[in-house]
C-alpha cells in the first residue's frame, strides 16, 4: 500500500448537458421515434427545454427529425462519435467513470479482469485527489474470491458447496471472517449487486465491490472501491455500492452485451 498526497479537484455541472444526456438515454431506450411531449414525460424535463435541446441536437446531426410524424430519432452524428470511441481500449473508456467515483467518494476505485486459474488481475486503479489516499499497482494478482469483489464473483460461479468451501479455505485474510458470514454476504450480493468487506481482507480498509458479467452471465471484470475504515458512513458505503452497480451495467452494455460497442475479443 502506498500513501500519496495531492490537491483536491473541483468541478461544475452544466445542467443543459445533463438534460441532453437524459434525452439521449431516453431515446436509446425507446422502440421508435419520440415526440417532444413523450421525451418530456420520460425525462421530467419541461417541454420547452426539450424542444430547444432536441432542435439543437438535430442541427448538430446527433438526432434526426421527421417533419411528417413530428418525431426525433438518433442520428448519424452519434455513429461518428461512436466510431472514434472504438479506437480506444475499453479500459481507456472506463477510466473516466473510475475517476468520477474516486473523486466523489474519496476512494481508490479499481478495475479487475477475471482470468483463468482462479485469479483476477488489476487493470486499473484510480485514487481520489485528496490529502491521504490508498494506492495499489496495476498488474497485481489476487485469488478470484478475494475481498468484496470476490463475494460477488462467487455468487455467479457454478461451484458446488464443497468446491466453494475449498476455495474459501485457501484464501488469506488479515482478519478472517466466518464461512457463514462469507456465504451470507455472497447471497446478499445477488440482491444488492454489490458486497462490502469491512476490514477482513485488508485490516483498516473498507472495500465495496461488484462484478461485471458477460452476455452468458459469466464474471469477466470486477469493480472495487477502497476507503479507510471510518471514512464513509454505512449510508455512504451503500451509495458507493449502488454507483458501482450502475457503472457495471454500463460496462456490460458497452463491452459484453450482444449489441456491445466493443467486441469481447478486444476487451481488457
Number of C-alpha atoms within 10 A of each C-alpha: 8 9 10 14 11 11 10 11 9 8 5 5 7 8 9 11 11 10 17 19 13 17 22 20 12 16 22 13 9 13 8 11 18 21 20 21 15 16 25 19 13 15 18 13 17 13 16 12 15 23 17 12 17 24 17 14 20 18 11 14 16 19 20 20 21 11 8 6 10 11 17 22 21 20 16 14 16 15 12 12 11 12 12 10 15 14 11 11 13 20 15 13 15 17 17 12 17 27 19 14 22 24 20 13 19 24 30 25 30 25 26 27 23 23 15 8 8 11 15 25 19 20 18 21 22 24 24 28 21 16 12 17 20 20 19 16 14 14 13 12 16 17 19 26 21 22 26 30 29 24 28 31 27 24 20 16 12 10 12 9 9 9 11 16 13 11 17 19 11 10 15 13 14 11 13 14 14 10 13 9 10 19 17 12 19 24 17 16 24 16 9 14 21 28 28 25 22 19 20 20 20 17 13 15 17 24 28 24 29 31 33 29 22 17 15 9 11 15 21 20 25 27 27 27 29 25 24 19 14 10 14 16 10 10 9 12 20 17 13 24 24 17 16 27 20 13 19 21 16 16 23 20 18 19 23 24 19 15 12 14 17 21 15 17 8 10 13 14
